[in-house]
Amino acid sequence: MLGNFTYHNPTRLHFGEQAIQELATELQNYGENVLLVYGGGSIKQNGIYQAVLEILQANGKNVFEDPGVMPNPTVAKLNEGCERARTAKADLILAVGGGSTCDYAKAVAISAYCPTDPWETYFLRYEDVAPETKIIPVGCILTMVGTGSEMNGGTVITHPESKLKIGHVFGENVFPHFAILDPTYTYSVPHYQMIAGCFDIMSHILEQYFSGTDDNTSDYLMEGLLQSLIHSSKIAVQNPTDYEARSNIMWTSTWALNTLVAKGKATDWMVHMLGQSIGGFTNATHGMTLSAISLAYYRYIMHDGLAKFKRFAINVWHVDPQGKTDVEIAEAGLAAMEAYMREIGVVMNLSDLGVEVAMIPGIIQRTPILTGGYKALTPSDLEVILTQSLHS
């Protein structure tokens, strides 16, 4: 394990069918004003909105609504949410939706009483929340899986005018106080969003698995999470209402990015940096920006982390190493990953997301280059990877 660390996750999870009944208990810990945050209105069609509203009203809460959270929440929407939170004097922000809704709720929580411009402070300058800044507590009711946002301090905001999409991972003071995870709530998610979420989960694990520090407990945990995800996602593609599959995907998603498996690791995150920059230009679904860039990226760095890619092939994809060189084993692992991606139907190239050759310089310019992976990249490396990703 790399270095010393302290682990603490303050989010309390309620998991399983009818977990929504735990909301009443949680509400006792907060004041009377609740800002209810949600997206395009699907929760009104599937009955989740009414169930949540009835519990809020039965517990004497004043409900203020902030609907219309988009898949890639914008600065303008963030500013609107901050105004709604202040007007409501919100004691709790309750996010009902997927990762974008949870991300947005946390952004509002830290921005509503920020004395400076939140976009410049938290996203452009990447500053932490000042100790004197009030943070509104957040609770999450998850309806879509992928981001792990229900149990971490991450938030991502987009500035369409500058084509910037920036994520900031805050400390445990920004984590949701509680999260409610009912796998049946994910049944109505559109197929495209479901498989995008599955690959987002896979990418979160791979970003931490393929790093400059290997052979520790975290790696063994991640290999198990990956195998669970692969098995369950194949089932869910064929039968979206298979409870066992959907519950395993939901649980894997949470543990993929709740900070546990990152311990003892020097994580990579370059696929996400590229994916977010691509999203800033295309407004494409996050998981699909990751799937479109991943194979080119991992094939590009494979030789720099060959031992780990070999291990990945054998332990995750069950590649038979007999008679193969290390390179052949590693390549077979990535080929198996590609076959899986095609089987579940994720986007395999950037062209399908609307990326054109002329966009590549701008994407490179907006992509932070991190150093936690096997290979320290240059802008020229990014150009090669992006160009290779244009067509499958």
C-alpha beads as a LAMMPS data file, in Angstrom:
LAMMPS data file: protein, C-alpha beads

392 atoms
391 bonds

1 atom types
1 bond types

-500.0 500.0 xlo xhi
-500.0 500.0 ylo yhi
-500.0 500.0 zlo zhi

Masses

1 110.0

Atoms # bond

1 1 1 0.000 0.000 0.000
2 1 1 1.252 3.465 -0.873
3 1 1 1.967 5.811 2.030
4 1 1 -0.158 6.536 5.091
5 1 1 -3.819 7.516 4.950
6 1 1 -6.930 8.114 7.008
7 1 1 -10.214 6.678 5.792
8 1 1 -13.616 7.970 6.793
9 1 1 -16.817 8.151 4.795
10 1 1 -19.600 10.103 6.510
11 1 1 -22.456 9.169 4.158
12 1 1 -25.091 6.866 5.618
13 1 1 -26.578 4.506 3.011
14 1 1 -30.011 2.914 3.006
15 1 1 -30.065 0.138 0.394
16 1 1 -32.764 -2.118 -0.986
17 1 1 -36.360 -2.284 -2.106
18 1 1 -38.571 0.205 -0.231
19 1 1 -35.488 1.916 1.227
20 1 1 -37.420 5.173 0.699
21 1 1 -39.155 4.447 4.014
22 1 1 -35.920 5.455 5.752
23 1 1 -36.349 9.027 4.500
24 1 1 -38.740 9.860 7.337
25 1 1 -36.092 8.949 9.896
26 1 1 -33.451 11.012 8.142
27 1 1 -35.683 14.083 7.923
28 1 1 -35.786 14.318 11.705
29 1 1 -32.182 15.561 11.620
30 1 1 -32.929 18.710 9.599
31 1 1 -34.956 21.892 9.757
32 1 1 -38.285 22.509 8.120
33 1 1 -37.196 23.896 4.727
34 1 1 -36.258 21.341 2.041
35 1 1 -35.120 22.193 -1.482
36 1 1 -36.214 19.308 -3.696
37 1 1 -33.868 19.000 -6.677
38 1 1 -34.636 16.841 -9.696
39 1 1 -34.232 16.664 -13.470
40 1 1 -36.583 16.579 -16.429
41 1 1 -39.649 15.223 -14.705
42 1 1 -39.353 11.447 -15.204
43 1 1 -39.723 10.987 -11.440
44 1 1 -43.243 12.365 -11.785
45 1 1 -44.081 9.742 -14.385
46 1 1 -42.740 6.742 -12.461
47 1 1 -44.260 7.695 -9.098
48 1 1 -41.046 8.443 -7.216
49 1 1 -41.801 12.172 -6.969
50 1 1 -45.190 11.562 -5.331
51 1 1 -43.724 9.057 -2.871
52 1 1 -40.997 11.487 -1.825
53 1 1 -43.389 14.438 -1.607
54 1 1 -45.813 12.541 0.614
55 1 1 -43.039 11.661 3.063
56 1 1 -41.798 15.257 3.133
57 1 1 -45.284 16.610 3.778
58 1 1 -46.096 13.961 6.382
59 1 1 -43.002 15.087 8.276
60 1 1 -44.029 18.735 8.250
61 1 1 -41.461 19.993 5.771
62 1 1 -41.837 23.114 3.654
63 1 1 -40.976 21.926 0.159
64 1 1 -39.325 24.241 -2.366
65 1 1 -38.588 22.821 -5.799
66 1 1 -35.632 23.178 -8.134
67 1 1 -36.501 21.090 -11.225
68 1 1 -34.867 20.939 -14.635
69 1 1 -31.362 19.748 -13.751
70 1 1 -29.824 18.770 -17.071
71 1 1 -27.415 15.838 -17.709
72 1 1 -24.449 18.236 -17.749
73 1 1 -25.434 20.964 -15.227
74 1 1 -24.377 24.436 -16.325
75 1 1 -23.106 27.485 -14.507
76 1 1 -26.373 29.274 -15.283
77 1 1 -28.346 26.444 -13.677
78 1 1 -26.014 26.488 -10.673
79 1 1 -26.612 30.199 -10.189
80 1 1 -30.359 29.621 -10.423
81 1 1 -30.176 26.855 -7.833
82 1 1 -28.172 29.018 -5.443
83 1 1 -30.853 31.698 -5.621
84 1 1 -33.594 29.138 -4.955
85 1 1 -31.675 27.698 -1.994
86 1 1 -31.176 31.120 -0.418
87 1 1 -34.797 32.132 -1.008
88 1 1 -35.994 28.904 0.591
89 1 1 -33.520 29.246 3.461
90 1 1 -32.944 25.575 2.769
91 1 1 -32.034 23.375 5.721
92 1 1 -31.591 20.386 3.420
93 1 1 -31.114 19.879 -0.306
94 1 1 -32.743 16.613 -1.338
95 1 1 -31.550 15.394 -4.742
96 1 1 -33.778 12.853 -6.492
97 1 1 -32.187 11.545 -9.674
98 1 1 -28.905 10.339 -11.121
99 1 1 -25.329 11.479 -10.826
100 1 1 -25.812 14.851 -12.475
101 1 1 -28.598 15.734 -10.049
102 1 1 -26.484 14.667 -7.061
103 1 1 -23.449 16.525 -8.429
104 1 1 -25.559 19.625 -8.921
105 1 1 -27.042 19.439 -5.420
106 1 1 -23.564 19.371 -3.890
107 1 1 -22.493 22.296 -6.071
108 1 1 -25.483 24.326 -4.874
109 1 1 -24.772 23.301 -1.287
110 1 1 -21.290 24.814 -1.327
111 1 1 -22.083 27.724 -3.654
112 1 1 -25.272 29.248 -2.245
113 1 1 -23.378 31.129 0.463
114 1 1 -19.993 31.377 -1.263
115 1 1 -18.905 35.044 -0.973
116 1 1 -17.099 34.905 -4.326
117 1 1 -18.071 33.615 -7.767
118 1 1 -18.455 29.823 -7.327
119 1 1 -17.420 28.943 -10.875
120 1 1 -14.177 30.890 -10.616
121 1 1 -13.507 29.838 -7.024
122 1 1 -14.257 26.130 -7.087
123 1 1 -13.808 25.154 -10.719
124 1 1 -11.358 27.530 -12.373
125 1 1 -9.125 28.091 -9.316
126 1 1 -9.998 24.718 -7.759
127 1 1 -10.162 26.121 -4.245
128 1 1 -11.698 24.242 -1.332
129 1 1 -14.694 25.516 0.593
130 1 1 -13.572 28.187 3.050
131 1 1 -14.089 27.164 6.706
132 1 1 -16.459 30.062 7.312
133 1 1 -18.678 29.273 4.288
134 1 1 -22.005 27.661 5.134
135 1 1 -22.541 24.294 3.442
136 1 1 -26.163 23.178 3.129
137 1 1 -26.595 19.476 3.971
138 1 1 -27.394 17.198 1.029
139 1 1 -29.327 13.938 0.852
140 1 1 -29.637 11.796 -2.279
141 1 1 -32.341 9.472 -3.548
142 1 1 -30.739 7.644 -6.449
143 1 1 -32.673 6.788 -9.615
144 1 1 -29.749 6.158 -11.978
145 1 1 -26.334 4.668 -11.270
146 1 1 -22.872 5.345 -12.648
147 1 1 -21.215 8.284 -10.962
148 1 1 -21.018 7.170 -7.337
149 1 1 -21.937 10.760 -6.503
150 1 1 -24.201 9.577 -3.699
151 1 1 -21.192 8.740 -1.503
152 1 1 -18.416 11.141 -2.492
153 1 1 -17.562 14.821 -2.626
154 1 1 -17.373 15.148 -6.400
155 1 1 -19.266 17.637 -8.512
156 1 1 -19.024 18.545 -12.203
157 1 1 -20.230 21.796 -13.764
158 1 1 -20.197 22.895 -17.426
159 1 1 -19.594 26.381 -18.808
160 1 1 -21.012 26.105 -22.341
161 1 1 -19.723 29.466 -23.562
162 1 1 -16.092 28.518 -22.934
163 1 1 -16.667 24.802 -23.697
164 1 1 -15.301 23.897 -20.270
165 1 1 -16.589 20.975 -18.236
166 1 1 -14.756 20.776 -14.934
167 1 1 -15.011 18.365 -12.043
168 1 1 -13.896 19.128 -8.509
169 1 1 -13.625 16.452 -5.846
170 1 1 -14.137 18.009 -2.427
171 1 1 -13.503 16.535 1.000
172 1 1 -15.895 14.722 3.286
173 1 1 -17.506 17.998 4.423
174 1 1 -19.251 18.029 1.014
175 1 1 -20.296 14.344 0.981
176 1 1 -24.059 13.733 1.093
177 1 1 -25.195 13.173 4.662
178 1 1 -27.337 10.235 3.579
179 1 1 -28.298 8.356 0.425
180 1 1 -31.240 6.100 -0.391
181 1 1 -30.584 3.368 -2.970
182 1 1 -33.532 1.313 -4.203
183 1 1 -32.498 -0.781 -7.239
184 1 1 -36.098 -0.833 -8.506
185 1 1 -35.887 2.934 -9.008
186 1 1 -33.385 2.299 -11.815
187 1 1 -35.708 0.032 -13.834
188 1 1 -37.205 2.888 -15.860
189 1 1 -33.878 4.419 -16.899
190 1 1 -33.602 4.450 -20.730
191 1 1 -31.374 1.742 -22.168
192 1 1 -28.807 4.226 -23.517
193 1 1 -28.403 5.836 -20.102
194 1 1 -28.197 2.486 -18.353
195 1 1 -25.318 1.195 -20.462
196 1 1 -23.564 4.578 -20.291
197 1 1 -23.788 4.312 -16.517
198 1 1 -22.340 0.810 -16.592
199 1 1 -19.311 1.986 -18.505
200 1 1 -18.926 5.008 -16.228
201 1 1 -18.655 2.550 -13.333
202 1 1 -16.068 0.491 -15.213
203 1 1 -14.075 3.602 -16.045
204 1 1 -14.038 4.742 -12.418
205 1 1 -12.535 1.428 -11.409
206 1 1 -10.004 1.371 -14.240
207 1 1 -8.825 4.904 -13.472
208 1 1 -7.805 3.689 -10.024
209 1 1 -6.669 0.204 -11.065
210 1 1 -4.267 1.308 -13.812
211 1 1 -1.937 3.578 -11.866
212 1 1 1.669 3.881 -10.875
213 1 1 1.259 1.817 -7.700
214 1 1 0.184 -1.797 -7.934
215 1 1 -0.253 -5.120 -6.138
216 1 1 -2.174 -4.024 -3.095
217 1 1 -5.504 -4.814 -1.458
218 1 1 -7.290 -2.136 -3.474
219 1 1 -6.362 -3.885 -6.722
220 1 1 -7.882 -7.180 -5.587
221 1 1 -11.059 -5.386 -4.528
222 1 1 -11.297 -3.702 -7.922
223 1 1 -10.852 -6.947 -9.816
224 1 1 -13.834 -8.330 -7.913
225 1 1 -15.915 -5.222 -8.578
226 1 1 -15.096 -5.391 -12.281
227 1 1 -16.129 -9.031 -12.550
228 1 1 -19.393 -8.322 -10.736
229 1 1 -20.120 -5.391 -13.044
230 1 1 -19.346 -7.339 -16.219
231 1 1 -21.554 -10.249 -15.161
232 1 1 -24.493 -8.153 -13.961
233 1 1 -24.464 -5.616 -16.784
234 1 1 -24.771 -8.356 -19.399
235 1 1 -27.843 -9.651 -17.582
236 1 1 -29.354 -6.169 -17.185
237 1 1 -28.976 -5.439 -20.900
238 1 1 -31.136 -8.469 -21.645
239 1 1 -33.501 -8.060 -18.694
240 1 1 -33.583 -4.509 -17.262
241 1 1 -35.847 -5.541 -14.374
242 1 1 -33.627 -8.325 -13.057
243 1 1 -33.386 -7.210 -9.427
244 1 1 -30.232 -9.158 -8.612
245 1 1 -28.376 -7.667 -11.577
246 1 1 -29.572 -4.106 -11.012
247 1 1 -28.845 -4.264 -7.291
248 1 1 -25.297 -5.516 -7.908
249 1 1 -24.681 -2.774 -10.469
250 1 1 -25.972 -0.144 -8.046
251 1 1 -23.801 -1.411 -5.194
252 1 1 -20.722 -1.721 -7.416
253 1 1 -21.236 1.846 -8.635
254 1 1 -21.182 3.174 -5.091
255 1 1 -18.053 1.298 -4.059
256 1 1 -16.264 2.156 -7.288
257 1 1 -16.021 5.812 -6.304
258 1 1 -16.631 6.288 -2.598
259 1 1 -12.863 6.757 -1.993
260 1 1 -12.250 3.252 -0.585
261 1 1 -10.422 1.594 -3.488
262 1 1 -8.296 4.698 -4.100
263 1 1 -6.504 4.172 -0.797
264 1 1 -2.891 3.192 -1.326
265 1 1 -3.115 4.157 -5.003
266 1 1 -1.712 6.985 -7.125
267 1 1 -4.753 7.077 -9.447
268 1 1 -4.751 7.996 -13.156
269 1 1 -7.973 9.859 -14.274
270 1 1 -6.754 10.858 -17.732
271 1 1 -9.691 9.139 -19.446
272 1 1 -11.993 11.312 -17.358
273 1 1 -10.029 14.461 -18.111
274 1 1 -10.356 13.735 -21.826
275 1 1 -13.994 12.703 -21.485
276 1 1 -14.935 15.893 -19.663
277 1 1 -13.201 18.028 -22.270
278 1 1 -15.036 16.140 -25.009
279 1 1 -18.275 16.714 -23.116
280 1 1 -17.577 20.435 -23.022
281 1 1 -17.573 20.473 -26.825
282 1 1 -20.387 18.013 -27.495
283 1 1 -22.634 17.910 -24.409
284 1 1 -22.541 14.138 -24.922
285 1 1 -23.531 11.646 -22.229
286 1 1 -20.602 11.343 -19.831
287 1 1 -20.276 7.554 -19.859
288 1 1 -20.193 7.521 -23.643
289 1 1 -17.385 10.076 -23.813
290 1 1 -15.413 7.657 -21.631
291 1 1 -16.218 4.582 -23.702
292 1 1 -15.281 6.374 -26.931
293 1 1 -11.792 7.283 -25.698
294 1 1 -10.859 4.395 -23.375
295 1 1 -9.559 1.719 -25.725
296 1 1 -7.285 4.089 -27.618
297 1 1 -5.964 5.456 -24.327
298 1 1 -5.281 2.091 -22.718
299 1 1 -3.684 0.666 -25.833
300 1 1 -1.465 3.748 -25.963
301 1 1 -0.179 3.333 -22.394
302 1 1 -0.253 -0.486 -22.268
303 1 1 3.479 -1.006 -22.723
304 1 1 4.223 1.417 -19.873
305 1 1 2.143 -0.658 -17.458
306 1 1 2.527 -4.029 -19.112
307 1 1 2.622 -6.141 -15.949
308 1 1 -0.686 -4.675 -14.765
309 1 1 -2.374 -5.025 -18.152
310 1 1 -1.275 -8.670 -18.171
311 1 1 -2.772 -9.134 -14.712
312 1 1 -5.968 -7.383 -15.866
313 1 1 -6.278 -9.807 -18.777
314 1 1 -5.828 -12.903 -16.626
315 1 1 -7.686 -11.922 -13.429
316 1 1 -10.589 -9.954 -14.914
317 1 1 -11.090 -11.365 -18.423
318 1 1 -9.731 -14.873 -17.734
319 1 1 -7.340 -14.827 -20.672
320 1 1 -5.353 -18.072 -20.884
321 1 1 -1.676 -17.043 -20.742
322 1 1 -0.407 -20.389 -22.011
323 1 1 1.890 -19.944 -25.010
324 1 1 1.490 -16.155 -25.130
325 1 1 3.988 -13.382 -24.535
326 1 1 3.210 -10.715 -21.962
327 1 1 2.270 -8.312 -24.742
328 1 1 -0.040 -10.854 -26.354
329 1 1 -1.741 -11.511 -23.013
330 1 1 -2.239 -7.793 -22.368
331 1 1 -3.583 -7.238 -25.880
332 1 1 -5.986 -10.147 -25.466
333 1 1 -7.305 -8.535 -22.289
334 1 1 -8.053 -5.280 -24.067
335 1 1 -9.616 -7.215 -26.937
336 1 1 -11.905 -8.933 -24.424
337 1 1 -12.801 -5.545 -22.975
338 1 1 -13.614 -4.269 -26.463
339 1 1 -15.823 -7.292 -27.128
340 1 1 -17.697 -6.641 -23.875
341 1 1 -18.193 -2.979 -24.760
342 1 1 -19.613 -3.912 -28.147
343 1 1 -21.838 -6.545 -26.547
344 1 1 -23.529 -4.086 -24.178
345 1 1 -23.646 -1.436 -26.925
346 1 1 -21.692 1.593 -25.720
347 1 1 -20.346 4.225 -28.124
348 1 1 -17.005 3.113 -29.547
349 1 1 -15.718 6.230 -31.318
350 1 1 -15.761 9.995 -30.975
351 1 1 -17.286 10.626 -34.390
352 1 1 -20.544 9.107 -33.164
353 1 1 -20.592 11.792 -30.449
354 1 1 -20.162 14.592 -32.958
355 1 1 -16.445 15.168 -32.505
356 1 1 -14.687 16.479 -35.611
357 1 1 -10.985 16.758 -36.400
358 1 1 -11.183 20.543 -36.089
359 1 1 -12.256 20.195 -32.428
360 1 1 -9.177 18.234 -31.358
361 1 1 -6.860 21.218 -30.657
362 1 1 -9.537 22.814 -28.472
363 1 1 -10.149 19.562 -26.599
364 1 1 -6.414 19.183 -25.961
365 1 1 -6.160 22.772 -24.741
366 1 1 -8.911 22.150 -22.174
367 1 1 -7.601 18.786 -20.931
368 1 1 -5.551 18.886 -17.715
369 1 1 -2.622 16.482 -17.875
370 1 1 -2.343 14.457 -14.674
371 1 1 0.638 12.378 -13.581
372 1 1 -0.758 9.496 -11.537
373 1 1 -0.775 6.923 -14.333
374 1 1 1.895 4.818 -15.988
375 1 1 2.811 7.373 -18.639
376 1 1 3.254 11.133 -18.334
377 1 1 1.442 12.376 -21.427
378 1 1 2.165 15.379 -23.607
379 1 1 -0.262 17.346 -25.792
380 1 1 1.142 15.405 -28.746
381 1 1 0.206 12.153 -27.017
382 1 1 -3.323 13.440 -26.505
383 1 1 -3.560 14.283 -30.189
384 1 1 -2.633 10.732 -31.143
385 1 1 -5.143 9.226 -28.705
386 1 1 -7.973 11.523 -29.794
387 1 1 -7.251 10.956 -33.474
388 1 1 -7.236 7.177 -32.978
389 1 1 -10.560 7.483 -31.138
390 1 1 -12.366 9.279 -33.953
391 1 1 -13.267 6.048 -35.714
392 1 1 -13.720 2.546 -34.317

Bonds

1 1 1 2
2 1 2 3
3 1 3 4
4 1 4 5
5 1 5 6
6 1 6 7
7 1 7 8
8 1 8 9
9 1 9 10
10 1 10 11
11 1 11 12
12 1 12 13
13 1 13 14
14 1 14 15
15 1 15 16
16 1 16 17
17 1 17 18
18 1 18 19
19 1 19 20
20 1 20 21
21 1 21 22
22 1 22 23
23 1 23 24
24 1 24 25
25 1 25 26
26 1 26 27
27 1 27 28
28 1 28 29
29 1 29 30
30 1 30 31
31 1 31 32
32 1 32 33
33 1 33 34
34 1 34 35
35 1 35 36
36 1 36 37
37 1 37 38
38 1 38 39
39 1 39 40
40 1 40 41
41 1 41 42
42 1 42 43
43 1 43 44
44 1 44 45
45 1 45 46
46 1 46 47
47 1 47 48
48 1 48 49
49 1 49 50
50 1 50 51
51 1 51 52
52 1 52 53
53 1 53 54
54 1 54 55
55 1 55 56
56 1 56 57
57 1 57 58
58 1 58 59
59 1 59 60
60 1 60 61
61 1 61 62
62 1 62 63
63 1 63 64
64 1 64 65
65 1 65 66
66 1 66 67
67 1 67 68
68 1 68 69
69 1 69 70
70 1 70 71
71 1 71 72
72 1 72 73
73 1 73 74
74 1 74 75
75 1 75 76
76 1 76 77
77 1 77 78
78 1 78 79
79 1 79 80
80 1 80 81
81 1 81 82
82 1 82 83
83 1 83 84
84 1 84 85
85 1 85 86
86 1 86 87
87 1 87 88
88 1 88 89
89 1 89 90
90 1 90 91
91 1 91 92
92 1 92 93
93 1 93 94
94 1 94 95
95 1 95 96
96 1 96 97
97 1 97 98
98 1 98 99
99 1 99 100
100 1 100 101
101 1 101 102
102 1 102 103
103 1 103 104
104 1 104 105
105 1 105 106
106 1 106 107
107 1 107 108
108 1 108 109
109 1 109 110
110 1 110 111
111 1 111 112
112 1 112 113
113 1 113 114
114 1 114 115
115 1 115 116
116 1 116 117
117 1 117 118
118 1 118 119
119 1 119 120
120 1 120 121
121 1 121 122
122 1 122 123
123 1 123 124
124 1 124 125
125 1 125 126
126 1 126 127
127 1 127 128
128 1 128 129
129 1 129 130
130 1 130 131
131 1 131 132
132 1 132 133
133 1 133 134
134 1 134 135
135 1 135 136
136 1 136 137
137 1 137 138
138 1 138 139
139 1 139 140
140 1 140 141
141 1 141 142
142 1 142 143
143 1 143 144
144 1 144 145
145 1 145 146
146 1 146 147
147 1 147 148
148 1 148 149
149 1 149 150
150 1 150 151
151 1 151 152
152 1 152 153
153 1 153 154
154 1 154 155
155 1 155 156
156 1 156 157
157 1 157 158
158 1 158 159
159 1 159 160
160 1 160 161
161 1 161 162
162 1 162 163
163 1 163 164
164 1 164 165
165 1 165 166
166 1 166 167
167 1 167 168
168 1 168 169
169 1 169 170
170 1 170 171
171 1 171 172
172 1 172 173
173 1 173 174
174 1 174 175
175 1 175 176
176 1 176 177
177 1 177 178
178 1 178 179
179 1 179 180
180 1 180 181
181 1 181 182
182 1 182 183
183 1 183 184
184 1 184 185
185 1 185 186
186 1 186 187
187 1 187 188
188 1 188 189
189 1 189 190
190 1 190 191
191 1 191 192
192 1 192 193
193 1 193 194
194 1 194 195
195 1 195 196
196 1 196 197
197 1 197 198
198 1 198 199
199 1 199 200
200 1 200 201
201 1 201 202
202 1 202 203
203 1 203 204
204 1 204 205
205 1 205 206
206 1 206 207
207 1 207 208
208 1 208 209
209 1 209 210
210 1 210 211
211 1 211 212
212 1 212 213
213 1 213 214
214 1 214 215
215 1 215 216
216 1 216 217
217 1 217 218
218 1 218 219
219 1 219 220
220 1 220 221
221 1 221 222
222 1 222 223
223 1 223 224
224 1 224 225
225 1 225 226
226 1 226 227
227 1 227 228
228 1 228 229
229 1 229 230
230 1 230 231
231 1 231 232
232 1 232 233
233 1 233 234
234 1 234 235
235 1 235 236
236 1 236 237
237 1 237 238
238 1 238 239
239 1 239 240
240 1 240 241
241 1 241 242
242 1 242 243
243 1 243 244
244 1 244 245
245 1 245 246
246 1 246 247
247 1 247 248
248 1 248 249
249 1 249 250
250 1 250 251
251 1 251 252
252 1 252 253
253 1 253 254
254 1 254 255
255 1 255 256
256 1 256 257
257 1 257 258
258 1 258 259
259 1 259 260
260 1 260 261
261 1 261 262
262 1 262 263
263 1 263 264
264 1 264 265
265 1 265 266
266 1 266 267
267 1 267 268
268 1 268 269
269 1 269 270
270 1 270 271
271 1 271 272
272 1 272 273
273 1 273 274
274 1 274 275
275 1 275 276
276 1 276 277
277 1 277 278
278 1 278 279
279 1 279 280
280 1 280 281
281 1 281 282
282 1 282 283
283 1 283 284
284 1 284 285
285 1 285 286
286 1 286 287
287 1 287 288
288 1 288 289
289 1 289 290
290 1 290 291
291 1 291 292
292 1 292 293
293 1 293 294
294 1 294 295
295 1 295 296
296 1 296 297
297 1 297 298
298 1 298 299
299 1 299 300
300 1 300 301
301 1 301 302
302 1 302 303
303 1 303 304
304 1 304 305
305 1 305 306
306 1 306 307
307 1 307 308
308 1 308 309
309 1 309 310
310 1 310 311
311 1 311 312
312 1 312 313
313 1 313 314
314 1 314 315
315 1 315 316
316 1 316 317
317 1 317 318
318 1 318 319
319 1 319 320
320 1 320 321
321 1 321 322
322 1 322 323
323 1 323 324
324 1 324 325
325 1 325 326
326 1 326 327
327 1 327 328
328 1 328 329
329 1 329 330
330 1 330 331
331 1 331 332
332 1 332 333
333 1 333 334
334 1 334 335
335 1 335 336
336 1 336 337
337 1 337 338
338 1 338 339
339 1 339 340
340 1 340 341
341 1 341 342
342 1 342 343
343 1 343 344
344 1 344 345
345 1 345 346
346 1 346 347
347 1 347 348
348 1 348 349
349 1 349 350
350 1 350 351
351 1 351 352
352 1 352 353
353 1 353 354
354 1 354 355
355 1 355 356
356 1 356 357
357 1 357 358
358 1 358 359
359 1 359 360
360 1 360 361
361 1 361 362
362 1 362 363
363 1 363 364
364 1 364 365
365 1 365 366
366 1 366 367
367 1 367 368
368 1 368 369
369 1 369 370
370 1 370 371
371 1 371 372
372 1 372 373
373 1 373 374
374 1 374 375
375 1 375 376
376 1 376 377
377 1 377 378
378 1 378 379
379 1 379 380
380 1 380 381
381 1 381 382
382 1 382 383
383 1 383 384
384 1 384 385
385 1 385 386
386 1 386 387
387 1 387 388
388 1 388 389
389 1 389 390
390 1 390 391
391 1 391 392
